[in-house]
Amino acid sequence: MRFLDHLVKEGRAEQHSFNGYPNRYTVPAGNFVPFIIDGPPVEDLGPNKGFNTRVTIHRDKLLTLPANHVLTIDVWDQS
């Protein structure tokens, strides 16, 4: 997801793997939750906007996370 790459460039997240899948990131909840709480950013869908992308957002759980709680994010493609 592009917004995660931007967070890495800003020093607000770390990328740990990127040579194939999954791409693994760690990021404090306070830096991640605002981007994902209402679904993935539309600009991140890129050429896949027309594909059936399945995303489940558990808003109630995300909103309870302390801002400094570190999340591990694994990003996979659908191929």
PDB file of N, CA, C and O in Angstrom:
ATOM      1  N   MET A   1       0.840  -1.180   0.000  1.00  0.00           N
ATOM      2  CA  MET A   1       0.000   0.000   0.000  1.00  0.00           C
ATOM      3  C   MET A   1       0.881   1.237   0.000  1.00  0.00           C
ATOM      4  O   MET A   1       1.826   1.363   0.779  1.00  0.00           O
ATOM      5  N   ARG A   2       0.545   2.118  -0.878  1.00  0.00           N
ATOM      6  CA  ARG A   2       1.379   3.309  -1.049  1.00  0.00           C
ATOM      7  C   ARG A   2       1.474   4.164   0.207  1.00  0.00           C
ATOM      8  O   ARG A   2       2.537   4.714   0.495  1.00  0.00           O
ATOM      9  N   PHE A   3       0.386   4.287   0.956  1.00  0.00           N
ATOM     10  CA  PHE A   3       0.454   5.148   2.130  1.00  0.00           C
ATOM     11  C   PHE A   3       1.453   4.611   3.152  1.00  0.00           C
ATOM     12  O   PHE A   3       2.054   5.396   3.886  1.00  0.00           O
ATOM     13  N   LEU A   4       1.644   3.295   3.219  1.00  0.00           N
ATOM     14  CA  LEU A   4       2.659   2.739   4.110  1.00  0.00           C
ATOM     15  C   LEU A   4       4.055   3.133   3.653  1.00  0.00           C
ATOM     16  O   LEU A   4       4.916   3.435   4.480  1.00  0.00           O
ATOM     17  N   ASP A   5       4.287   3.132   2.345  1.00  0.00           N
ATOM     18  CA  ASP A   5       5.584   3.570   1.825  1.00  0.00           C
ATOM     19  C   ASP A   5       5.849   5.026   2.176  1.00  0.00           C
ATOM     20  O   ASP A   5       6.983   5.394   2.481  1.00  0.00           O
ATOM     21  N   HIS A   6       4.813   5.856   2.134  1.00  0.00           N
ATOM     22  CA  HIS A   6       4.963   7.260   2.521  1.00  0.00           C
ATOM     23  C   HIS A   6       5.300   7.380   4.012  1.00  0.00           C
ATOM     24  O   HIS A   6       6.140   8.192   4.401  1.00  0.00           O
ATOM     25  N   LEU A   7       4.640   6.570   4.838  1.00  0.00           N
ATOM     26  CA  LEU A   7       4.937   6.598   6.269  1.00  0.00           C
ATOM     27  C   LEU A   7       6.381   6.183   6.540  1.00  0.00           C
ATOM     28  O   LEU A   7       7.027   6.735   7.432  1.00  0.00           O
ATOM     29  N   VAL A   8       6.893   5.215   5.776  1.00  0.00           N
ATOM     30  CA  VAL A   8       8.288   4.789   5.918  1.00  0.00           C
ATOM     31  C   VAL A   8       9.213   5.954   5.567  1.00  0.00           C
ATOM     32  O   VAL A   8      10.156   6.240   6.305  1.00  0.00           O
ATOM     33  N   LYS A   9       8.947   6.627   4.447  1.00  0.00           N
ATOM     34  CA  LYS A   9       9.788   7.757   4.027  1.00  0.00           C
ATOM     35  C   LYS A   9       9.785   8.875   5.057  1.00  0.00           C
ATOM     36  O   LYS A   9      10.783   9.575   5.224  1.00  0.00           O
ATOM     37  N   GLU A  10       8.656   9.043   5.750  1.00  0.00           N
ATOM     38  CA  GLU A  10       8.537  10.079   6.780  1.00  0.00           C
ATOM     39  C   GLU A  10       9.109   9.628   8.117  1.00  0.00           C
ATOM     40  O   GLU A  10       9.152  10.418   9.060  1.00  0.00           O
ATOM     41  N   GLY A  11       9.551   8.371   8.223  1.00  0.00           N
ATOM     42  CA  GLY A  11      10.079   7.859   9.484  1.00  0.00           C
ATOM     43  C   GLY A  11       9.008   7.484  10.484  1.00  0.00           C
ATOM     44  O   GLY A  11       9.302   7.333  11.670  1.00  0.00           O
ATOM     45  N   ARG A  12       7.772   7.328  10.036  1.00  0.00           N
ATOM     46  CA  ARG A  12       6.658   7.004  10.926  1.00  0.00           C
ATOM     47  C   ARG A  12       6.295   5.526  10.904  1.00  0.00           C
ATOM     48  O   ARG A  12       5.381   5.099  11.609  1.00  0.00           O
ATOM     49  N   ALA A  13       7.016   4.735  10.089  1.00  0.00           N
ATOM     50  CA  ALA A  13       6.818   3.288   9.990  1.00  0.00           C
ATOM     51  C   ALA A  13       8.137   2.689   9.522  1.00  0.00           C
ATOM     52  O   ALA A  13       9.017   3.402   9.040  1.00  0.00           O
ATOM     53  N   GLU A  14       8.266   1.379   9.666  1.00  0.00           N
ATOM     54  CA  GLU A  14       9.455   0.675   9.190  1.00  0.00           C
ATOM     55  C   GLU A  14       9.019  -0.454   8.263  1.00  0.00           C
ATOM     56  O   GLU A  14       8.018  -1.127   8.509  1.00  0.00           O
ATOM     57  N   GLN A  15       9.794  -0.651   7.186  1.00  0.00           N
ATOM     58  CA  GLN A  15       9.544  -1.775   6.291  1.00  0.00           C
ATOM     59  C   GLN A  15      10.612  -2.815   6.557  1.00  0.00           C
ATOM     60  O   GLN A  15      11.801  -2.498   6.562  1.00  0.00           O
ATOM     61  N   HIS A  16      10.197  -4.064   6.779  1.00  0.00           N
ATOM     62  CA  HIS A  16      11.125  -5.124   7.162  1.00  0.00           C
ATOM     63  C   HIS A  16      11.381  -6.131   6.047  1.00  0.00           C
ATOM     64  O   HIS A  16      12.451  -6.737   6.006  1.00  0.00           O
ATOM     65  N   SER A  17      10.433  -6.319   5.154  1.00  0.00           N
ATOM     66  CA  SER A  17      10.653  -7.216   4.019  1.00  0.00           C
ATOM     67  C   SER A  17       9.955  -6.629   2.803  1.00  0.00           C
ATOM     68  O   SER A  17       8.907  -5.992   2.911  1.00  0.00           O
ATOM     69  N   PHE A  18      10.560  -6.859   1.645  1.00  0.00           N
ATOM     70  CA  PHE A  18      10.012  -6.274   0.435  1.00  0.00           C
ATOM     71  C   PHE A  18      10.468  -7.015  -0.819  1.00  0.00           C
ATOM     72  O   PHE A  18      10.249  -6.529  -1.928  1.00  0.00           O
ATOM     73  N   ASN A  19      11.087  -8.160  -0.669  1.00  0.00           N
ATOM     74  CA  ASN A  19      11.567  -8.947  -1.808  1.00  0.00           C
ATOM     75  C   ASN A  19      10.582 -10.057  -2.121  1.00  0.00           C
ATOM     76  O   ASN A  19      10.901 -11.235  -1.957  1.00  0.00           O
ATOM     77  N   GLY A  20       9.423  -9.707  -2.557  1.00  0.00           N
ATOM     78  CA  GLY A  20       8.364 -10.678  -2.769  1.00  0.00           C
ATOM     79  C   GLY A  20       7.295 -10.479  -1.721  1.00  0.00           C
ATOM     80  O   GLY A  20       7.225  -9.427  -1.086  1.00  0.00           O
ATOM     81  N   TYR A  21       6.468 -11.482  -1.539  1.00  0.00           N
ATOM     82  CA  TYR A  21       5.349 -11.312  -0.615  1.00  0.00           C
ATOM     83  C   TYR A  21       5.502 -12.216   0.578  1.00  0.00           C
ATOM     84  O   TYR A  21       5.998 -13.334   0.437  1.00  0.00           O
ATOM     85  N   PRO A  22       5.093 -11.775   1.752  1.00  0.00           N
ATOM     86  CA  PRO A  22       4.437 -10.494   1.969  1.00  0.00           C
ATOM     87  C   PRO A  22       5.456  -9.368   2.118  1.00  0.00           C
ATOM     88  O   PRO A  22       6.635  -9.603   2.385  1.00  0.00           O
ATOM     89  N   ASN A  23       4.974  -8.143   1.939  1.00  0.00           N
ATOM     90  CA  ASN A  23       5.736  -6.967   2.347  1.00  0.00           C
ATOM     91  C   ASN A  23       5.362  -6.729   3.798  1.00  0.00           C
ATOM     92  O   ASN A  23       4.177  -6.623   4.115  1.00  0.00           O
ATOM     93  N   ARG A  24       6.331  -6.644   4.678  1.00  0.00           N
ATOM     94  CA  ARG A  24       6.051  -6.519   6.110  1.00  0.00           C
ATOM     95  C   ARG A  24       6.490  -5.158   6.618  1.00  0.00           C
ATOM     96  O   ARG A  24       7.592  -4.690   6.332  1.00  0.00           O
ATOM     97  N   TYR A  25       5.594  -4.531   7.385  1.00  0.00           N
ATOM     98  CA  TYR A  25       5.833  -3.226   7.985  1.00  0.00           C
ATOM     99  C   TYR A  25       5.519  -3.299   9.479  1.00  0.00           C
ATOM    100  O   TYR A  25       4.723  -4.133   9.911  1.00  0.00           O
ATOM    101  N   THR A  26       6.139  -2.436  10.252  1.00  0.00           N
ATOM    102  CA  THR A  26       5.681  -2.171  11.615  1.00  0.00           C
ATOM    103  C   THR A  26       5.408  -0.679  11.702  1.00  0.00           C
ATOM    104  O   THR A  26       6.136   0.146  11.151  1.00  0.00           O
ATOM    105  N   VAL A  27       4.340  -0.364  12.410  1.00  0.00           N
ATOM    106  CA  VAL A  27       3.912   1.034  12.489  1.00  0.00           C
ATOM    107  C   VAL A  27       3.084   1.232  13.759  1.00  0.00           C
ATOM    108  O   VAL A  27       2.242   0.394  14.080  1.00  0.00           O
ATOM    109  N   PRO A  28       3.312   2.332  14.488  1.00  0.00           N
ATOM    110  CA  PRO A  28       2.461   2.618  15.639  1.00  0.00           C
ATOM    111  C   PRO A  28       1.013   2.834  15.190  1.00  0.00           C
ATOM    112  O   PRO A  28       0.759   3.418  14.136  1.00  0.00           O
ATOM    113  N   ALA A  29       0.083   2.359  15.997  1.00  0.00           N
ATOM    114  CA  ALA A  29      -1.338   2.473  15.657  1.00  0.00           C
ATOM    115  C   ALA A  29      -1.737   3.916  15.367  1.00  0.00           C
ATOM    116  O   ALA A  29      -2.562   4.160  14.487  1.00  0.00           O
ATOM    117  N   GLY A  30      -1.173   4.865  16.084  1.00  0.00           N
ATOM    118  CA  GLY A  30      -1.512   6.274  15.873  1.00  0.00           C
ATOM    119  C   GLY A  30      -1.133   6.784  14.492  1.00  0.00           C
ATOM    120  O   GLY A  30      -1.710   7.762  14.016  1.00  0.00           O
ATOM    121  N   ASN A  31      -0.177   6.139  13.846  1.00  0.00           N
ATOM    122  CA  ASN A  31       0.212   6.522  12.490  1.00  0.00           C
ATOM    123  C   ASN A  31      -0.559   5.747  11.431  1.00  0.00           C
ATOM    124  O   ASN A  31      -0.649   6.190  10.286  1.00  0.00           O
ATOM    125  N   PHE A  32      -1.113   4.601  11.795  1.00  0.00           N
ATOM    126  CA  PHE A  32      -1.768   3.715  10.830  1.00  0.00           C
ATOM    127  C   PHE A  32      -3.286   3.845  10.817  1.00  0.00           C
ATOM    128  O   PHE A  32      -3.897   3.944   9.753  1.00  0.00           O
ATOM    129  N   VAL A  33      -3.884   3.844  11.986  1.00  0.00           N
ATOM    130  CA  VAL A  33      -5.349   3.800  12.098  1.00  0.00           C
ATOM    131  C   VAL A  33      -6.036   4.935  11.328  1.00  0.00           C
ATOM    132  O   VAL A  33      -7.038   4.669  10.663  1.00  0.00           O
ATOM    133  N   PRO A  34      -5.554   6.184  11.380  1.00  0.00           N
ATOM    134  CA  PRO A  34      -6.255   7.234  10.635  1.00  0.00           C
ATOM    135  C   PRO A  34      -6.351   6.973   9.131  1.00  0.00           C
ATOM    136  O   PRO A  34      -7.292   7.438   8.489  1.00  0.00           O
ATOM    137  N   PHE A  35      -5.403   6.244   8.565  1.00  0.00           N
ATOM    138  CA  PHE A  35      -5.425   5.960   7.135  1.00  0.00           C
ATOM    139  C   PHE A  35      -6.383   4.831   6.774  1.00  0.00           C
ATOM    140  O   PHE A  35      -6.930   4.822   5.671  1.00  0.00           O
ATOM    141  N   ILE A  36      -6.596   3.889   7.672  1.00  0.00           N
ATOM    142  CA  ILE A  36      -7.315   2.661   7.327  1.00  0.00           C
ATOM    143  C   ILE A  36      -8.710   2.572   7.948  1.00  0.00           C
ATOM    144  O   ILE A  36      -9.498   1.714   7.551  1.00  0.00           O
ATOM    145  N   ILE A  37      -9.027   3.425   8.897  1.00  0.00           N
ATOM    146  CA  ILE A  37     -10.256   3.288   9.683  1.00  0.00           C
ATOM    147  C   ILE A  37     -11.522   3.283   8.819  1.00  0.00           C
ATOM    148  O   ILE A  37     -12.492   2.606   9.160  1.00  0.00           O
ATOM    149  N   ASP A  38     -11.528   4.018   7.717  1.00  0.00           N
ATOM    150  CA  ASP A  38     -12.704   4.065   6.846  1.00  0.00           C
ATOM    151  C   ASP A  38     -12.507   3.271   5.557  1.00  0.00           C
ATOM    152  O   ASP A  38     -13.213   3.490   4.573  1.00  0.00           O
ATOM    153  N   GLY A  39     -11.536   2.341   5.567  1.00  0.00           N
ATOM    154  CA  GLY A  39     -11.243   1.532   4.394  1.00  0.00           C
ATOM    155  C   GLY A  39      -9.933   1.971   3.771  1.00  0.00           C
ATOM    156  O   GLY A  39      -9.415   3.035   4.110  1.00  0.00           O
ATOM    157  N   PRO A  40      -9.390   1.176   2.868  1.00  0.00           N
ATOM    158  CA  PRO A  40      -8.108   1.525   2.271  1.00  0.00           C
ATOM    159  C   PRO A  40      -8.217   2.814   1.463  1.00  0.00           C
ATOM    160  O   PRO A  40      -9.238   3.058   0.820  1.00  0.00           O
ATOM    161  N   PRO A  41      -7.174   3.639   1.492  1.00  0.00           N
ATOM    162  CA  PRO A  41      -7.205   4.865   0.690  1.00  0.00           C
ATOM    163  C   PRO A  41      -7.450   4.528  -0.784  1.00  0.00           C
ATOM    164  O   PRO A  41      -6.798   3.640  -1.334  1.00  0.00           O
ATOM    165  N   VAL A  42      -8.379   5.229  -1.418  1.00  0.00           N
ATOM    166  CA  VAL A  42      -8.751   4.958  -2.802  1.00  0.00           C
ATOM    167  C   VAL A  42      -7.548   5.066  -3.722  1.00  0.00           C
ATOM    168  O   VAL A  42      -7.420   4.273  -4.655  1.00  0.00           O
ATOM    169  N   GLU A  43      -6.665   6.025  -3.484  1.00  0.00           N
ATOM    170  CA  GLU A  43      -5.494   6.187  -4.352  1.00  0.00           C
ATOM    171  C   GLU A  43      -4.571   4.980  -4.287  1.00  0.00           C
ATOM    172  O   GLU A  43      -3.774   4.775  -5.203  1.00  0.00           O
ATOM    173  N   ASP A  44      -4.654   4.188  -3.248  1.00  0.00           N
ATOM    174  CA  ASP A  44      -3.823   2.993  -3.134  1.00  0.00           C
ATOM    175  C   ASP A  44      -4.341   1.838  -3.977  1.00  0.00           C
ATOM    176  O   ASP A  44      -3.616   0.867  -4.192  1.00  0.00           O
ATOM    177  N   LEU A  45      -5.569   1.919  -4.455  1.00  0.00           N
ATOM    178  CA  LEU A  45      -6.115   0.833  -5.255  1.00  0.00           C
ATOM    179  C   LEU A  45      -5.520   0.821  -6.652  1.00  0.00           C
ATOM    180  O   LEU A  45      -5.511  -0.221  -7.307  1.00  0.00           O
ATOM    181  N   GLY A  46      -5.019   1.970  -7.127  1.00  0.00           N
ATOM    182  CA  GLY A  46      -4.323   2.057  -8.405  1.00  0.00           C
ATOM    183  C   GLY A  46      -5.088   1.365  -9.515  1.00  0.00           C
ATOM    184  O   GLY A  46      -6.303   1.530  -9.629  1.00  0.00           O
ATOM    185  N   PRO A  47      -4.380   0.580 -10.348  1.00  0.00           N
ATOM    186  CA  PRO A  47      -5.040  -0.067 -11.474  1.00  0.00           C
ATOM    187  C   PRO A  47      -6.014  -1.164 -11.058  1.00  0.00           C
ATOM    188  O   PRO A  47      -6.747  -1.677 -11.905  1.00  0.00           O
ATOM    189  N   ASN A  48      -6.044  -1.535  -9.791  1.00  0.00           N
ATOM    190  CA  ASN A  48      -6.925  -2.618  -9.325  1.00  0.00           C
ATOM    191  C   ASN A  48      -8.295  -2.116  -8.881  1.00  0.00           C
ATOM    192  O   ASN A  48      -9.062  -2.874  -8.289  1.00  0.00           O
ATOM    193  N   LYS A  49      -8.615  -0.849  -9.156  1.00  0.00           N
ATOM    194  CA  LYS A  49      -9.894  -0.286  -8.705  1.00  0.00           C
ATOM    195  C   LYS A  49     -11.084  -1.100  -9.175  1.00  0.00           C
ATOM    196  O   LYS A  49     -12.099  -1.166  -8.482  1.00  0.00           O
ATOM    197  N   GLY A  50     -10.978  -1.720 -10.343  1.00  0.00           N
ATOM    198  CA  GLY A  50     -12.092  -2.472 -10.878  1.00  0.00           C
ATOM    199  C   GLY A  50     -12.147  -3.909 -10.387  1.00  0.00           C
ATOM    200  O   GLY A  50     -13.129  -4.602 -10.649  1.00  0.00           O
ATOM    201  N   PHE A  51     -11.138  -4.370  -9.693  1.00  0.00           N
ATOM    202  CA  PHE A  51     -11.107  -5.744  -9.212  1.00  0.00           C
ATOM    203  C   PHE A  51     -11.876  -5.859  -7.905  1.00  0.00           C
ATOM    204  O   PHE A  51     -12.056  -4.873  -7.191  1.00  0.00           O
ATOM    205  N   ASN A  52     -12.324  -7.055  -7.601  1.00  0.00           N
ATOM    206  CA  ASN A  52     -13.025  -7.313  -6.352  1.00  0.00           C
ATOM    207  C   ASN A  52     -11.991  -7.473  -5.244  1.00  0.00           C
ATOM    208  O   ASN A  52     -11.398  -8.540  -5.089  1.00  0.00           O
ATOM    209  N   THR A  53     -11.779  -6.414  -4.481  1.00  0.00           N
ATOM    210  CA  THR A  53     -10.805  -6.432  -3.396  1.00  0.00           C
ATOM    211  C   THR A  53     -11.551  -6.601  -2.084  1.00  0.00           C
ATOM    212  O   THR A  53     -12.461  -5.831  -1.776  1.00  0.00           O
ATOM    213  N   ARG A  54     -11.170  -7.600  -1.317  1.00  0.00           N
ATOM    214  CA  ARG A  54     -11.841  -7.886  -0.053  1.00  0.00           C
ATOM    215  C   ARG A  54     -11.026  -7.306   1.096  1.00  0.00           C
ATOM    216  O   ARG A  54      -9.874  -7.683   1.308  1.00  0.00           O
ATOM    217  N   VAL A  55     -11.634  -6.392   1.829  1.00  0.00           N
ATOM    218  CA  VAL A  55     -10.987  -5.772   2.978  1.00  0.00           C
ATOM    219  C   VAL A  55     -11.979  -5.790   4.125  1.00  0.00           C
ATOM    220  O   VAL A  55     -13.126  -5.372   3.967  1.00  0.00           O
ATOM    221  N   THR A  56     -11.542  -6.270   5.274  1.00  0.00           N
ATOM    222  CA  THR A  56     -12.374  -6.245   6.473  1.00  0.00           C
ATOM    223  C   THR A  56     -11.736  -5.297   7.472  1.00  0.00           C
ATOM    224  O   THR A  56     -10.578  -5.480   7.849  1.00  0.00           O
ATOM    225  N   ILE A  57     -12.468  -4.299   7.899  1.00  0.00           N
ATOM    226  CA  ILE A  57     -11.988  -3.323   8.868  1.00  0.00           C
ATOM    227  C   ILE A  57     -12.793  -3.508  10.152  1.00  0.00           C
ATOM    228  O   ILE A  57     -14.020  -3.408  10.143  1.00  0.00           O
ATOM    229  N   HIS A  58     -12.107  -3.774  11.235  1.00  0.00           N
ATOM    230  CA  HIS A  58     -12.756  -3.904  12.548  1.00  0.00           C
ATOM    231  C   HIS A  58     -12.579  -2.576  13.278  1.00  0.00           C
ATOM    232  O   HIS A  58     -11.701  -2.429  14.129  1.00  0.00           O
ATOM    233  N   ARG A  59     -13.441  -1.603  12.925  1.00  0.00           N
ATOM    234  CA  ARG A  59     -13.318  -0.244  13.459  1.00  0.00           C
ATOM    235  C   ARG A  59     -13.322  -0.226  14.992  1.00  0.00           C
ATOM    236  O   ARG A  59     -12.514   0.472  15.605  1.00  0.00           O
ATOM    237  N   ASP A  60     -14.220  -0.982  15.605  1.00  0.00           N
ATOM    238  CA  ASP A  60     -14.331  -0.965  17.059  1.00  0.00           C
ATOM    239  C   ASP A  60     -13.030  -1.396  17.724  1.00  0.00           C
ATOM    240  O   ASP A  60     -12.653  -0.847  18.760  1.00  0.00           O
ATOM    241  N   LYS A  61     -12.347  -2.364  17.145  1.00  0.00           N
ATOM    242  CA  LYS A  61     -11.082  -2.834  17.713  1.00  0.00           C
ATOM    243  C   LYS A  61      -9.954  -1.836  17.441  1.00  0.00           C
ATOM    244  O   LYS A  61      -9.132  -1.570  18.318  1.00  0.00           O
ATOM    245  N   LEU A  62      -9.919  -1.290  16.234  1.00  0.00           N
ATOM    246  CA  LEU A  62      -8.863  -0.321  15.904  1.00  0.00           C
ATOM    247  C   LEU A  62      -8.941   0.918  16.785  1.00  0.00           C
ATOM    248  O   LEU A  62      -7.917   1.454  17.209  1.00  0.00           O
ATOM    249  N   LEU A  63     -10.149   1.365  17.055  1.00  0.00           N
ATOM    250  CA  LEU A  63     -10.318   2.580  17.844  1.00  0.00           C
ATOM    251  C   LEU A  63      -9.910   2.413  19.305  1.00  0.00           C
ATOM    252  O   LEU A  63      -9.717   3.409  20.002  1.00  0.00           O
ATOM    253  N   THR A  64      -9.775   1.178  19.781  1.00  0.00           N
ATOM    254  CA  THR A  64      -9.373   0.959  21.173  1.00  0.00           C
ATOM    255  C   THR A  64      -7.851   0.878  21.337  1.00  0.00           C
ATOM    256  O   THR A  64      -7.351   0.861  22.461  1.00  0.00           O
ATOM    257  N   LEU A  65      -7.122   0.828  20.230  1.00  0.00           N
ATOM    258  CA  LEU A  65      -5.662   0.677  20.324  1.00  0.00           C
ATOM    259  C   LEU A  65      -5.005   1.961  20.812  1.00  0.00           C
ATOM    260  O   LEU A  65      -5.331   3.045  20.328  1.00  0.00           O
ATOM    261  N   PRO A  66      -4.077   1.850  21.771  1.00  0.00           N
ATOM    262  CA  PRO A  66      -3.295   3.029  22.151  1.00  0.00           C
ATOM    263  C   PRO A  66      -2.449   3.479  20.959  1.00  0.00           C
ATOM    264  O   PRO A  66      -1.997   2.649  20.170  1.00  0.00           O
ATOM    265  N   ALA A  67      -2.237   4.770  20.830  1.00  0.00           N
ATOM    266  CA  ALA A  67      -1.494   5.327  19.691  1.00  0.00           C
ATOM    267  C   ALA A  67      -0.087   4.749  19.584  1.00  0.00           C
ATOM    268  O   ALA A  67       0.449   4.654  18.480  1.00  0.00           O
ATOM    269  N   ASN A  68       0.524   4.361  20.700  1.00  0.00           N
ATOM    270  CA  ASN A  68       1.902   3.856  20.667  1.00  0.00           C
ATOM    271  C   ASN A  68       1.984   2.338  20.507  1.00  0.00           C
ATOM    272  O   ASN A  68       3.081   1.780  20.502  1.00  0.00           O
ATOM    273  N   HIS A  69       0.844   1.666  20.378  1.00  0.00           N
ATOM    274  CA  HIS A  69       0.825   0.214  20.166  1.00  0.00           C
ATOM    275  C   HIS A  69       1.372  -0.087  18.770  1.00  0.00           C
ATOM    276  O   HIS A  69       0.844   0.417  17.779  1.00  0.00           O
ATOM    277  N   VAL A  70       2.418  -0.900  18.684  1.00  0.00           N
ATOM    278  CA  VAL A  70       3.051  -1.182  17.396  1.00  0.00           C
ATOM    279  C   VAL A  70       2.346  -2.354  16.710  1.00  0.00           C
ATOM    280  O   VAL A  70       2.190  -3.430  17.287  1.00  0.00           O
ATOM    281  N   LEU A  71       1.931  -2.120  15.481  1.00  0.00           N
ATOM    282  CA  LEU A  71       1.257  -3.123  14.660  1.00  0.00           C
ATOM    283  C   LEU A  71       2.228  -3.692  13.637  1.00  0.00           C
ATOM    284  O   LEU A  71       3.111  -2.985  13.151  1.00  0.00           O
ATOM    285  N   THR A  72       2.068  -4.964  13.311  1.00  0.00           N
ATOM    286  CA  THR A  72       2.786  -5.582  12.207  1.00  0.00           C
ATOM    287  C   THR A  72       1.795  -5.733  11.073  1.00  0.00           C
ATOM    288  O   THR A  72       0.739  -6.344  11.239  1.00  0.00           O
ATOM    289  N   ILE A  73       2.132  -5.179   9.922  1.00  0.00           N
ATOM    290  CA  ILE A  73       1.249  -5.178   8.751  1.00  0.00           C
ATOM    291  C   ILE A  73       1.908  -6.013   7.672  1.00  0.00           C
ATOM    292  O   ILE A  73       3.020  -5.698   7.248  1.00  0.00           O
ATOM    293  N   ASP A  74       1.248  -7.074   7.216  1.00  0.00           N
ATOM    294  CA  ASP A  74       1.707  -7.880   6.090  1.00  0.00           C
ATOM    295  C   ASP A  74       0.818  -7.556   4.900  1.00  0.00           C
ATOM    296  O   ASP A  74      -0.406  -7.650   4.987  1.00  0.00           O
ATOM    297  N   VAL A  75       1.438  -7.173   3.784  1.00  0.00           N
ATOM    298  CA  VAL A  75       0.708  -6.806   2.574  1.00  0.00           C
ATOM    299  C   VAL A  75       0.954  -7.862   1.513  1.00  0.00           C
ATOM    300  O   VAL A  75       2.099  -8.137   1.153  1.00  0.00           O
ATOM    301  N   TRP A  76      -0.126  -8.456   1.011  1.00  0.00           N
ATOM    302  CA  TRP A  76      -0.079  -9.493  -0.012  1.00  0.00           C
ATOM    303  C   TRP A  76      -0.799  -8.999  -1.255  1.00  0.00           C
ATOM    304  O   TRP A  76      -1.668  -8.131  -1.165  1.00  0.00           O
ATOM    305  N   ASP A  77      -0.451  -9.536  -2.401  1.00  0.00           N
ATOM    306  CA  ASP A  77      -1.257  -9.278  -3.585  1.00  0.00           C
ATOM    307  C   ASP A  77      -2.147 -10.491  -3.812  1.00  0.00           C
ATOM    308  O   ASP A  77      -2.061 -11.481  -3.085  1.00  0.00           O
ATOM    309  N   GLN A  78      -2.997 -10.406  -4.819  1.00  0.00           N
ATOM    310  CA  GLN A  78      -3.957 -11.483  -5.044  1.00  0.00           C
ATOM    311  C   GLN A  78      -3.537 -12.442  -6.147  1.00  0.00           C
ATOM    312  O   GLN A  78      -4.345 -13.250  -6.605  1.00  0.00           O
ATOM    313  N   SER A  79      -2.291 -12.363  -6.574  1.00  0.00           N
ATOM    314  CA  SER A  79      -1.876 -13.262  -7.662  1.00  0.00           C
ATOM    315  C   SER A  79      -1.550 -14.644  -7.161  1.00  0.00           C
ATOM    316  O   SER A  79      -1.186 -15.516  -7.949  1.00  0.00           O
TER     317      SER A  79
END
